[in-house]
Amino acid sequence: MSAGRETHGSSADAPDAVDPARPRSGASPVPSADAVEPPARPHDAAAPETSAIDVGVLSPEDLAADHAMATLAGSVRFLLEMTPVNADDVRATFLAHPEVDPVFQYRTLDVDPNVLDAQVAALPLDNVADATLAALLRNRQREMSLRIEMLRARDTPDFLQLSIAQYGAVHPGLVSRAEDLLRRLPSGRLEYDSVNAETFLAAAQAEIDYYRSIDPDVGIHAEIRDDISGVLVDGNMLLISNNAAVAAPRVNALLQHEVGTHLVTQVNGMAQPIRMLGSGLAHYDETQEGLAVLAEIACGGLTATRLRQLAARVIAVQSLVGGATFVETHRLLTGHGLPAGSAYGVAMRVYRAGGFTKDAIYLRGLLALLRHVADGGVLDLFFLGKFSLEDLPLVEDLAARGLLAAARVMPRYLSDPEAAARLQNAARTEDLVTLVNA
């Protein structure tokens, strides 16, 4: 089921496209903005042996199972179901009385979890003959069942442990890294001009129009909503809160995060013969968010405030898991130098639905992809759809057998001639603070 993603021209000067068949050492981590071609051969860990299906061809039964799963996954707006409808409304009340935990309200579930359970169990995965595809789909089937349990347990004490099972534990090393960032990055309120929801929507529509100029059939949209907080992507939609205020220096970076990463990979994934690359394979969230923050770095838009926010999310998740109340976590965050309003936003995202630990994956996903690039890995295939870094060898196997299509569109930031240099610099540094632009 679709989890959604959230926050908060000419390519003549772009770096040359990467040929994954070349040695990794010294390779540019990103391709050009023109296209991504599937690699000639896999270049990571060996994929499982495939069936006797002809190279470059999946059977109708294999594709039917994949398409059925993608349709079912796309029918559930998982992230919206986890998001309070009154988060902005109760913000002012909490900030006026920060000693009382806020009470969040949620929309009525659009789906019946019992029906979803039956639909997931009925997916025809026994008919999938291709071993690589079968492994990917079965992993996603298990994850879909876990997410259904999360829907059932929304806003109950049972939700937190299910969230930890879905998004993983927060390890001490990541917490130490986050605490170090909060100690060393500038703290307090930084004065920026902000743009409102209407202005950000206009910028988003211009960004979407850029992709439509490349491919008129790109089916992505943006709209303002009064039942969400911040900015998020759900399926092929960029949703903007009517109360959104985006710092002016962050507008382009946020567009590259949401549109240039989450929507671009949705477009390219849905155009694949394997449609689950559009809906997202198992545990794709962490790599997607890491890739989206890399986009912010590549376009020169990672600010001190943004990096502090990513670190604060890790601290808030750790506090939640340790049994702290909303009020206690909010107090902890303000003690780390976050303004009260920013601390509320971080705590709200983490405490929603009963304890949503997803927000720890932003920093964790960024660090994992930086290690991947530092080790000589390239990012080509990640623009073709939504999947985890752990599944890269399996996706490489599919690409090597001619089962993936070239990208319909590529992120706009790749047309910046400095993008590859910024990413290479990011992969070389041990200190994320050096990547802050302002």
C-alpha positions as CSV (number, residue, x, y, z in Angstrom):
1,M,0.0,0.0,0.0
2,S,1.2,3.4,-0.8
3,A,2.8,5.1,2.1
4,G,3.3,8.5,0.5
5,R,6.2,10.7,1.1
6,E,6.4,13.8,3.2
7,T,8.4,16.7,4.7
8,H,7.5,19.3,6.4
9,G,15.7,22.4,-19.4
10,S,18.7,21.6,-21.1
11,S,21.1,19.1,-19.7
12,A,24.1,20.1,-21.8
13,D,26.1,21.0,-18.7
14,A,25.1,18.0,-16.7
15,P,27.6,15.3,-15.9
16,D,27.9,12.4,-18.3
17,A,25.7,9.4,-17.8
18,V,27.3,6.7,-15.7
19,D,27.9,3.3,-17.4
20,P,27.5,0.9,-14.5
21,A,29.7,-1.6,-16.4
22,R,32.7,0.6,-15.8
23,P,34.7,0.2,-12.6
24,R,33.1,2.0,-9.7
25,S,36.2,3.7,-8.5
26,G,36.1,7.4,-9.4
27,A,32.7,7.1,-11.1
28,S,30.2,10.0,-10.8
29,P,27.5,9.0,-8.4
30,V,24.7,10.5,-10.6
31,P,23.9,10.2,-14.3
32,S,22.9,13.1,-16.6
33,A,19.4,14.5,-16.6
34,D,18.8,13.0,-20.0
35,A,17.9,9.4,-19.1
36,V,19.0,6.4,-17.1
37,E,19.6,3.3,-19.1
38,P,19.4,-0.1,-17.3
39,P,23.0,-1.4,-16.7
40,A,24.6,-4.0,-18.9
41,R,25.1,-6.3,-16.0
42,P,24.7,-6.3,-12.2
43,H,27.6,-5.0,-10.2
44,D,26.7,-5.8,-6.6
45,A,25.9,-9.0,-4.7
46,A,24.6,-11.9,-6.7
47,A,20.9,-12.1,-7.3
48,P,19.1,-15.4,-6.9
49,E,19.0,-17.8,-9.7
50,T,16.2,-17.0,-12.1
51,S,13.7,-19.4,-13.7
52,A,13.8,-20.7,-17.2
53,I,11.8,-17.7,-18.5
54,D,13.4,-16.1,-21.5
55,V,15.8,-13.2,-20.7
56,G,14.0,-9.9,-21.1
57,V,10.5,-11.4,-20.8
58,L,8.3,-11.9,-17.8
59,S,5.3,-14.2,-18.1
60,P,1.7,-12.9,-18.2
61,E,1.2,-14.6,-14.8
62,D,4.2,-12.8,-13.3
63,L,3.0,-9.4,-14.6
64,A,-0.6,-10.1,-13.5
65,A,0.5,-10.7,-10.0
66,D,2.7,-7.6,-9.9
67,H,-0.1,-5.4,-11.4
68,A,-2.6,-6.8,-8.9
69,M,-0.3,-6.0,-6.0
70,A,0.4,-2.5,-7.4
71,T,-3.3,-1.7,-7.8
72,L,-4.0,-2.9,-4.2
73,A,-1.0,-1.0,-2.8
74,G,-2.1,2.2,-4.6
75,S,-5.6,2.0,-3.2
76,V,-4.5,2.7,0.4
77,R,-3.4,6.2,1.3
78,F,-1.4,5.0,4.2
79,L,0.3,8.2,5.2
80,L,-2.9,10.3,5.1
81,E,-4.5,7.7,7.4
82,M,-1.6,8.3,9.9
83,T,-1.8,12.1,9.7
84,P,-4.0,14.1,12.2
85,V,-6.6,16.3,10.6
86,N,-6.3,18.8,13.4
87,A,-2.5,19.1,13.8
88,D,-2.5,22.8,12.8
89,D,-5.6,23.6,14.8
90,V,-4.2,22.4,18.1
91,R,-0.7,23.8,17.6
92,A,-1.6,27.3,19.0
93,T,-3.4,25.7,22.0
94,F,-0.4,23.6,22.8
95,L,2.1,26.4,22.4
96,A,0.1,28.5,24.8
97,H,-0.1,25.6,27.3
98,P,2.9,23.3,26.7
99,E,2.3,21.4,29.8
100,V,-0.7,19.5,28.4
101,D,-0.4,16.8,25.7
102,P,-2.3,17.6,22.6
103,V,-5.2,15.4,21.4
104,F,-5.1,14.5,17.8
105,Q,-8.0,13.5,15.6
106,Y,-7.9,11.3,12.5
107,R,-10.0,10.8,9.4
108,T,-12.2,7.8,9.2
109,L,-10.4,4.9,7.5
110,D,-11.1,4.8,3.8
111,V,-10.6,1.0,3.8
112,D,-11.7,-1.9,5.9
113,P,-8.5,-3.7,7.3
114,N,-10.3,-7.0,7.2
115,V,-11.1,-6.7,3.5
116,L,-7.5,-5.6,2.9
117,D,-6.2,-8.6,4.7
118,A,-8.3,-10.9,2.5
119,Q,-7.1,-9.0,-0.7
120,V,-3.4,-9.3,0.3
121,A,-3.8,-13.0,1.1
122,A,-5.5,-13.6,-2.3
123,L,-2.7,-12.0,-4.3
124,P,-1.6,-14.7,-6.9
125,L,2.1,-14.8,-5.9
126,D,2.2,-18.6,-6.1
127,N,2.0,-18.1,-9.9
128,V,5.2,-16.0,-10.1
129,A,7.9,-18.0,-11.7
130,D,10.7,-15.5,-11.9
131,A,12.7,-16.0,-8.7
132,T,13.8,-12.4,-8.4
133,L,10.4,-10.9,-8.9
134,A,8.9,-13.5,-6.5
135,A,11.3,-12.5,-3.7
136,L,10.5,-8.8,-4.1
137,L,6.7,-9.3,-4.2
138,R,6.6,-11.7,-1.3
139,N,8.7,-9.3,0.9
140,R,6.2,-6.5,0.0
141,Q,3.3,-8.8,0.7
142,R,4.6,-9.3,4.3
143,E,5.1,-5.6,4.7
144,M,1.5,-4.9,3.4
145,S,0.2,-7.2,6.1
146,L,2.2,-5.3,8.8
147,R,0.8,-2.0,7.5
148,I,-2.7,-3.3,7.8
149,E,-2.1,-4.1,11.4
150,M,-0.8,-0.6,11.8
151,L,-4.1,0.7,10.4
152,R,-6.1,-1.4,12.8
153,A,-4.0,-0.2,15.8
154,R,-3.9,3.5,14.8
155,D,-4.1,5.7,17.9
156,T,-3.9,2.8,20.3
157,P,-1.0,1.6,22.6
158,D,-0.4,-1.3,20.2
159,F,0.7,1.0,17.4
160,L,4.2,1.9,18.5
161,Q,5.6,-1.7,18.4
162,L,4.2,-2.2,15.0
163,S,5.8,1.0,13.8
164,I,9.2,-0.2,15.2
165,A,8.7,-3.4,13.4
166,Q,8.0,-1.5,10.1
167,Y,10.7,1.1,10.3
168,G,13.4,-0.5,12.5
169,A,14.9,0.4,15.8
170,V,16.9,3.6,16.5
171,H,20.5,2.5,17.2
172,P,22.8,4.3,19.6
173,G,25.2,5.3,16.9
174,L,22.5,7.2,15.0
175,V,21.4,8.9,18.2
176,S,25.0,10.0,18.9
177,R,25.3,11.3,15.4
178,A,22.0,13.3,15.8
179,E,23.1,14.7,19.2
180,D,26.4,15.8,17.8
181,L,24.6,17.7,15.0
182,L,22.3,19.4,17.4
183,R,25.3,20.5,19.6
184,R,27.3,22.0,16.7
185,L,24.7,23.4,14.3
186,P,23.4,27.0,14.8
187,S,20.4,26.9,17.1
188,G,17.4,29.2,17.8
189,R,15.2,30.9,15.3
190,L,16.8,31.9,12.1
191,E,15.1,34.8,10.3
192,Y,14.0,33.9,6.8
193,D,11.4,35.3,4.5
194,S,8.7,32.7,4.1
195,V,6.4,31.8,1.2
196,N,2.7,30.9,1.9
197,A,0.8,27.9,0.5
198,E,-0.4,29.7,-2.6
199,T,3.1,30.9,-3.5
200,F,4.6,27.4,-2.9
201,L,1.8,25.8,-5.0
202,A,2.7,28.1,-7.9
203,A,6.3,27.1,-7.6
204,A,5.4,23.4,-7.5
205,Q,3.1,23.7,-10.5
206,A,6.0,25.4,-12.4
207,E,8.2,22.5,-11.5
208,I,5.6,20.0,-12.6
209,D,5.2,21.9,-15.9
210,Y,8.9,21.4,-16.5
211,Y,8.4,17.7,-16.4
212,R,5.3,17.9,-18.6
213,S,7.4,19.8,-21.1
214,I,9.6,16.7,-21.4
215,D,6.7,14.2,-21.3
216,P,3.2,15.6,-21.7
217,D,1.7,12.5,-20.2
218,V,3.4,12.8,-16.8
219,G,0.4,12.5,-14.4
220,I,1.5,14.3,-11.3
221,H,-0.4,17.1,-9.6
222,A,-0.3,19.5,-6.7
223,E,-3.0,20.9,-4.5
224,I,-3.6,22.8,-1.2
225,R,-5.5,20.9,1.5
226,D,-6.9,21.9,4.9
227,D,-6.7,18.4,6.5
228,I,-2.9,18.0,6.5
229,S,0.1,19.6,8.1
230,G,3.2,20.7,6.1
231,V,3.9,19.3,2.7
232,L,3.8,15.7,1.6
233,V,3.5,13.4,-1.4
234,D,0.7,10.8,-1.6
235,G,0.9,8.7,-4.7
236,N,1.0,11.1,-7.7
237,M,-0.1,14.1,-5.7
238,L,1.9,16.8,-3.9
239,L,-0.3,18.0,-1.0
240,I,0.3,21.3,0.6
241,S,-1.3,22.4,3.9
242,N,-3.2,25.7,3.6
243,N,-1.2,26.8,6.7
244,A,2.1,25.9,5.1
245,A,5.0,28.5,5.4
246,V,8.2,27.5,3.6
247,A,11.4,29.4,4.2
248,A,12.4,31.1,1.0
249,P,15.9,29.6,0.8
250,R,14.2,26.1,1.2
251,V,11.7,26.4,-1.7
252,N,13.9,24.8,-4.4
253,A,15.3,22.2,-2.1
254,L,11.8,21.2,-1.0
255,L,10.7,20.9,-4.6
256,Q,13.7,18.7,-5.4
257,H,12.9,16.6,-2.4
258,E,9.1,16.2,-3.1
259,V,8.7,16.6,-6.8
260,G,12.2,15.8,-8.1
261,T,12.6,12.7,-6.0
262,H,9.3,11.3,-4.8
263,L,7.1,12.2,-7.8
264,V,9.8,11.6,-10.4
265,T,10.4,8.1,-9.0
266,Q,6.7,7.5,-8.9
267,V,6.4,8.5,-12.6
268,N,9.3,6.3,-13.7
269,G,8.3,3.4,-11.5
270,M,4.7,3.3,-12.8
271,A,6.1,3.2,-16.3
272,Q,8.1,0.1,-15.6
273,P,6.8,-3.3,-16.7
274,I,7.1,-4.1,-13.0
275,R,4.5,-1.7,-11.6
276,M,5.4,-2.2,-7.9
277,L,8.4,0.0,-8.6
278,G,5.9,2.8,-8.8
279,S,3.9,1.8,-5.7
280,G,7.1,0.9,-3.8
281,L,8.8,-2.3,-2.8
282,A,9.4,-3.4,0.7
283,H,11.0,-0.9,3.0
284,Y,11.6,1.6,0.2
285,D,10.8,4.5,2.5
286,E,14.3,4.8,4.1
287,T,16.1,4.9,0.7
288,Q,13.5,7.2,-0.8
289,E,14.0,9.7,2.0
290,G,17.7,9.4,1.9
291,L,17.7,10.0,-1.9
292,A,15.4,13.0,-1.4
293,V,17.7,14.6,1.2
294,L,20.6,13.9,-1.3
295,A,18.6,16.0,-3.8
296,E,18.6,18.8,-1.3
297,I,22.4,18.6,-1.0
298,A,22.9,18.3,-4.7
299,C,20.9,21.5,-5.5
300,G,22.8,23.3,-2.7
301,G,19.7,23.7,-0.5
302,L,20.6,21.9,2.7
303,T,20.3,24.5,5.4
304,A,21.4,24.4,9.1
305,T,17.8,24.5,10.1
306,R,16.9,21.5,7.9
307,L,19.8,19.4,9.1
308,R,18.9,20.2,12.7
309,Q,15.3,19.1,11.9
310,L,16.5,15.7,10.6
311,A,18.7,15.2,13.7
312,A,15.8,16.3,16.0
313,R,13.5,13.7,14.5
314,V,15.9,11.0,15.5
315,I,16.1,12.4,19.1
316,A,12.3,12.6,19.2
317,V,11.8,9.0,18.1
318,Q,14.3,7.8,20.7
319,S,12.4,9.8,23.4
320,L,9.1,8.3,22.3
321,V,10.4,4.8,22.3
322,G,11.9,5.5,25.8
323,G,8.4,6.2,27.2
324,A,8.4,10.0,27.2
325,T,5.2,12.0,26.9
326,F,4.6,14.5,24.1
327,V,5.2,17.3,26.6
328,E,8.5,15.7,27.8
329,T,9.8,15.3,24.2
330,H,8.8,18.8,23.3
331,R,10.7,20.1,26.3
332,L,13.7,17.9,25.3
333,L,13.7,19.4,21.8
334,T,13.5,23.0,22.9
335,G,16.4,22.1,25.3
336,H,18.4,21.2,22.2
337,G,17.7,24.7,20.8
338,L,14.7,24.1,18.6
339,P,12.1,27.0,18.7
340,A,8.9,25.9,20.4
341,G,6.9,25.9,17.2
342,S,9.5,23.8,15.4
343,A,9.7,21.4,18.3
344,Y,5.9,21.0,18.2
345,G,6.1,20.1,14.5
346,V,8.8,17.4,15.1
347,A,6.9,16.0,18.1
348,M,3.6,15.9,16.3
349,R,5.0,13.9,13.5
350,V,6.5,11.4,15.9
351,Y,3.6,11.0,18.3
352,R,0.8,10.8,15.7
353,A,-1.2,7.7,15.3
354,G,0.2,6.3,18.6
355,G,3.9,6.6,17.9
356,F,5.1,6.9,14.3
357,T,8.8,6.1,14.2
358,K,9.2,6.7,10.5
359,D,11.0,10.0,11.0
360,A,14.2,8.4,12.2
361,I,14.8,7.0,8.7
362,Y,15.6,10.4,7.0
363,L,19.0,10.8,8.6
364,R,19.6,7.0,8.6
365,G,18.7,6.8,4.9
366,L,20.9,9.7,4.0
367,L,23.9,8.2,5.8
368,A,23.4,4.8,4.1
369,L,23.3,6.3,0.6
370,L,26.4,8.5,1.4
371,R,28.2,5.3,2.4
372,H,27.0,3.7,-0.8
373,V,28.4,6.5,-3.0
374,A,31.6,6.6,-0.9
375,D,32.1,2.9,-1.6
376,G,31.9,3.6,-5.4
377,G,28.2,2.9,-5.8
378,V,26.1,4.9,-8.2
379,L,22.6,6.1,-8.0
380,D,21.3,5.4,-11.5
381,L,18.8,2.7,-10.7
382,F,17.2,4.6,-7.8
383,F,15.6,7.0,-10.2
384,L,13.7,4.2,-11.9
385,G,11.4,3.5,-9.0
386,K,11.0,3.1,-5.3
387,F,13.0,0.3,-3.6
388,S,15.4,-0.1,-0.7
389,L,19.2,0.0,-0.9
390,E,19.1,-3.6,0.4
391,D,17.1,-4.7,-2.7
392,L,19.6,-3.0,-5.1
393,P,21.2,-6.4,-6.1
394,L,17.8,-7.8,-7.0
395,V,16.8,-4.7,-9.0
396,E,20.2,-4.8,-10.8
397,D,19.4,-8.4,-11.8
398,L,16.1,-7.3,-13.3
399,A,17.9,-4.5,-15.2
400,A,20.6,-6.8,-16.4
401,R,18.0,-9.1,-18.0
402,G,16.4,-6.2,-19.8
403,L,13.3,-6.1,-17.6
404,L,13.4,-2.4,-16.7
405,A,12.6,0.5,-19.0
406,A,14.7,3.7,-19.2
407,A,13.5,6.7,-17.1
408,R,10.6,8.8,-18.6
409,V,12.0,11.9,-16.8
410,M,15.0,12.6,-14.6
411,P,15.3,15.0,-11.6
412,R,15.7,18.6,-12.7
413,Y,18.6,19.2,-10.2
414,L,20.8,16.8,-12.3
415,S,20.9,19.6,-15.0
416,D,22.9,21.6,-12.5
417,P,26.6,21.1,-13.5
418,E,27.6,21.3,-9.8
419,A,25.2,18.6,-8.6
420,A,27.6,15.6,-9.0
421,A,30.4,17.5,-7.4
422,R,28.3,18.3,-4.4
423,L,27.3,14.7,-4.0
424,Q,30.8,13.5,-4.3
425,N,31.9,16.0,-1.7
426,A,29.1,14.8,0.6
427,A,30.2,11.2,0.2
428,R,33.8,12.1,1.0
429,T,33.1,14.1,4.2
430,E,32.7,12.6,7.6
431,D,31.1,15.8,8.8
432,L,27.6,16.6,7.6
433,V,27.9,20.1,9.0
434,T,30.2,21.0,6.2
435,L,27.4,20.4,3.7
436,V,25.2,23.2,5.1
437,N,24.7,25.9,2.5
438,A,23.2,28.6,4.8
